[in-house]
């Protein structure tokens, strides 16, 4: 049994794993786990990840959860090019620094905008008051400023002259609010140029393929969501944006 990746490409971390594995020619079996159908809640999937979240990985009898852990596992097992997770102490520290910071910042604020613009109207049938959405957008703008000034600066990529895991993880997260209709690159030329470099480094066609589903998220309708998930997800989402 080879490497199995359990993914739903609507998920940002799942897209990071998919793009990384494909761009590095890592052999794996794609195991589709459709979140909107509740497939992550099944007994079968819990045997792979008791946390009932994607992504997850199985390599023989070994299972692993959490996207950063899985990325690092693949880096080490498949000895991918050094630039992804540099052997240089300080470059690696820059990658680690970003991966540690991004969870509640880029990921947290970007996800909040996506939830408010896309998921809450879908699950509740109501749009949020404009001032709430404006507040979430301002929070995202603040961390984008930090990202440019602290992490990207005037470098081509976060760790220097080459793409790393940090760049890939960052860009898939930023695409979430973009696909909800907030083009955060429009008035940020430095960020837009960095995006182009990242896409070029992994392959534009592969990047677009991985984002096809989330790019069409506006076509998602309530009847495509498992009924048993609707009510519980509605309350969870409302808590996240409270």
C-alpha positions as CSV (number, residue, x, y, z in Angstrom):
1,X,0.0,0.0,0.0
2,X,1.5,3.4,-1.0
3,X,0.9,6.9,0.2
4,X,-2.8,7.9,0.5
5,X,-3.9,11.5,0.8
6,X,-7.4,12.1,2.1
7,X,-8.5,15.5,0.7
8,X,-11.3,17.8,-0.2
9,X,-9.9,20.6,-2.5
10,X,-12.4,23.1,-1.1
11,X,-10.0,23.1,1.9
12,X,-7.0,25.3,1.8
13,X,-4.6,22.9,3.5
14,X,-5.7,20.1,1.3
15,X,-4.9,22.1,-1.8
16,X,-1.4,22.8,-0.4
17,X,-0.8,19.1,0.0
18,X,-2.2,18.3,-3.4
19,X,-0.1,20.9,-5.2
20,X,3.1,20.1,-3.3
21,X,2.8,16.3,-4.0
22,X,1.9,16.8,-7.7
23,X,4.6,19.5,-8.3
24,X,7.2,17.2,-6.8
25,X,6.0,14.1,-8.6
26,X,5.3,12.3,-5.3
27,X,3.2,9.2,-6.0
28,X,0.0,9.1,-4.0
29,X,-3.5,7.9,-4.2
30,X,-6.1,10.7,-4.0
31,X,-8.8,9.7,-1.5
32,X,-11.7,12.2,-2.0
33,X,-13.5,13.1,1.3
34,X,-16.4,15.4,0.5
35,X,-16.9,17.7,3.4
36,X,-20.3,18.9,2.3
37,X,-21.6,15.4,2.3
38,X,-20.2,14.7,5.8
39,X,-17.8,12.0,4.7
40,X,-15.3,13.2,7.2
41,X,-17.7,12.1,10.0
42,X,-18.0,8.5,8.9
43,X,-16.6,5.6,10.9
44,X,-14.4,4.6,8.0
45,X,-12.7,7.9,7.9
46,X,-12.3,8.0,11.7
47,X,-10.0,5.0,11.3
48,X,-7.7,7.3,9.3
49,X,-8.1,10.4,11.4
50,X,-10.0,10.3,14.7
51,X,-10.1,14.1,14.6
52,X,-12.5,13.8,11.7
53,X,-10.7,16.5,9.7
54,X,-9.0,16.7,6.3
55,X,-6.3,16.5,5.2
56,X,-5.2,13.2,6.5
57,X,-2.5,10.8,5.3
58,X,-2.0,7.0,5.4
59,X,1.3,5.5,4.5
60,X,1.0,1.7,4.9
61,X,-0.1,1.3,8.5
62,X,1.0,4.8,9.6
63,X,-1.6,7.5,9.7
64,X,-1.0,11.3,10.2
65,X,-3.2,14.3,10.6
66,X,-2.5,18.1,10.3
67,X,-1.3,19.6,7.1
68,X,2.0,21.0,8.2
69,X,3.0,17.7,9.7
70,X,2.0,15.9,6.5
71,X,4.0,18.4,4.4
72,X,7.1,17.9,6.5
73,X,6.6,14.1,6.4
74,X,6.6,14.2,2.6
75,X,9.6,16.6,2.5
76,X,11.7,14.1,4.5
77,X,10.4,10.9,3.1
78,X,10.7,11.9,-0.6
79,X,13.8,14.1,-0.2
80,X,12.2,17.0,-2.1
81,X,14.4,19.9,-3.3
82,X,16.0,21.8,-0.5
83,X,14.3,25.1,-1.2
84,X,10.9,23.7,0.0
85,X,12.3,23.4,3.6
86,X,15.8,24.7,3.5
87,X,18.7,23.0,5.3
88,X,20.2,26.4,5.9
89,X,19.4,27.2,9.6
90,X,18.2,30.7,9.1
91,X,16.2,30.1,5.9
92,X,14.4,27.2,7.6
93,X,13.7,29.4,10.6
94,X,12.0,31.9,8.3
95,X,9.8,29.1,7.0
96,X,9.0,27.9,10.5
97,X,8.3,31.5,11.6
98,X,5.7,32.0,9.0
99,X,4.1,28.6,9.4
100,X,3.8,29.3,13.2
101,X,2.3,32.7,12.7
102,X,-0.1,32.1,9.9
103,X,-2.7,29.9,11.7
104,X,-4.6,32.7,13.5
105,X,-3.5,35.4,11.2
106,X,-3.6,34.8,7.4
107,X,-5.6,31.6,7.8
108,X,-7.9,32.9,10.6
109,X,-8.7,36.2,9.1
110,X,-9.0,34.9,5.5
111,X,-11.3,32.1,6.6
112,X,-13.5,34.6,8.5
113,X,-14.1,36.7,5.4
114,X,-14.8,33.5,3.4
115,X,-17.3,32.3,6.0
116,X,-19.1,35.6,6.2
117,X,-19.3,36.2,2.4
118,X,-20.0,32.6,1.3
119,X,-20.9,30.1,3.9
120,X,-23.2,32.0,6.4
121,X,-25.6,33.2,3.6
122,X,-25.7,29.6,2.3
123,X,-26.4,28.0,5.7
124,X,-28.6,30.6,7.2
125,X,-30.3,32.2,4.1
126,X,-29.3,35.6,5.4
127,X,-26.6,38.1,4.7
128,X,-24.6,39.6,7.5
129,X,-24.8,43.3,8.3
130,X,-22.3,45.3,6.1
131,X,-20.5,46.6,9.1
132,X,-19.7,43.1,10.3
133,X,-18.2,42.1,7.0
134,X,-16.3,45.4,6.8
135,X,-14.8,44.7,10.2
136,X,-13.6,41.2,9.1
137,X,-12.2,42.7,5.9
138,X,-10.3,45.3,8.0
139,X,-8.9,42.6,10.2
140,X,-7.7,40.7,7.1
141,X,-6.2,43.9,5.6
142,X,-4.2,44.4,8.8
143,X,-2.6,41.0,8.6
144,X,-2.0,41.3,4.9
145,X,0.0,44.5,5.7
146,X,2.0,42.5,8.3
147,X,2.6,39.8,5.8
148,X,4.0,42.2,3.2
149,X,6.1,44.2,5.7
150,X,7.3,41.4,8.0
151,X,7.4,38.2,5.9
152,X,7.7,39.1,2.3
153,X,9.5,42.5,2.5
154,X,11.4,43.0,-0.8
155,X,12.2,39.4,-1.4
156,X,10.9,37.2,-4.2
157,X,9.7,34.6,-1.7
158,X,9.3,34.4,2.1
159,X,12.6,32.6,2.7
160,X,14.5,34.4,0.0
161,X,15.1,33.8,-3.6
162,X,13.3,30.4,-3.9
163,X,9.8,29.2,-3.1
164,X,9.3,27.3,0.1
165,X,6.4,25.6,2.0
166,X,5.7,28.9,3.6
167,X,4.8,30.5,0.2
168,X,2.6,27.6,-0.9
169,X,0.7,27.5,2.4
170,X,0.3,31.3,2.4
171,X,-1.1,31.5,-1.2
172,X,-3.7,28.7,-0.9
173,X,-5.0,30.5,2.2
174,X,-5.3,33.9,0.5
175,X,-7.2,32.3,-2.4
176,X,-10.1,31.5,0.0
177,X,-11.3,35.1,0.4
178,X,-10.4,35.8,-3.3
179,X,-12.8,33.0,-4.4
180,X,-15.5,34.4,-2.2
181,X,-15.3,37.7,-4.2
182,X,-12.8,39.8,-2.3
183,X,-9.8,40.4,-4.6
184,X,-7.2,41.2,-2.1
185,X,-4.5,41.3,-4.8
186,X,-6.1,44.1,-6.8
187,X,-4.5,47.1,-5.1
188,X,-1.4,45.3,-3.8
189,X,1.1,45.1,-6.6
190,X,3.8,43.5,-4.5
191,X,1.5,40.8,-3.3
192,X,0.2,40.2,-6.8
193,X,3.7,39.8,-8.2
194,X,4.5,37.3,-5.4
195,X,1.4,35.4,-6.3
196,X,2.5,35.1,-9.9
197,X,5.9,33.9,-8.9
198,X,4.4,31.2,-6.6
199,X,2.0,30.0,-9.3
200,X,4.8,29.9,-11.8
201,X,7.0,27.9,-9.5
202,X,4.5,25.2,-8.9
203,X,2.9,25.3,-12.4
204,X,0.0,27.6,-13.3
205,X,-2.0,24.8,-14.8
206,X,-1.7,22.7,-11.6
207,X,-2.5,25.7,-9.4
208,X,-5.6,26.4,-11.4
209,X,-6.7,22.7,-11.4
210,X,-6.4,22.6,-7.6
211,X,-8.5,25.7,-7.3
212,X,-11.2,24.8,-9.8
213,X,-13.7,23.7,-7.1
214,X,-13.2,26.6,-4.7
215,X,-13.3,29.0,-7.7
216,X,-16.9,27.8,-8.4
217,X,-18.0,27.8,-4.8
218,X,-20.7,30.4,-5.6
219,X,-22.5,27.6,-7.4
220,X,-22.9,25.6,-4.2
221,X,-26.5,25.3,-3.1
222,X,-28.0,24.0,0.1
223,X,-29.4,20.9,-1.5
224,X,-25.8,19.7,-2.1
225,X,-25.1,19.7,1.6
226,X,-25.9,16.7,3.8
227,X,-29.0,17.7,5.8
228,X,-27.6,16.4,9.1
229,X,-24.7,18.8,8.7
230,X,-26.8,21.9,8.0
231,X,-27.9,22.7,11.5
232,X,-24.7,21.9,13.4
233,X,-22.6,23.8,10.9
234,X,-24.8,26.8,11.0
235,X,-24.3,27.1,14.8
236,X,-20.6,26.5,14.5
237,X,-20.2,29.2,11.8
238,X,-22.2,31.7,13.8
239,X,-19.9,31.2,16.8
240,X,-16.8,31.7,14.6
241,X,-18.0,35.1,13.4
242,X,-19.7,36.3,16.6
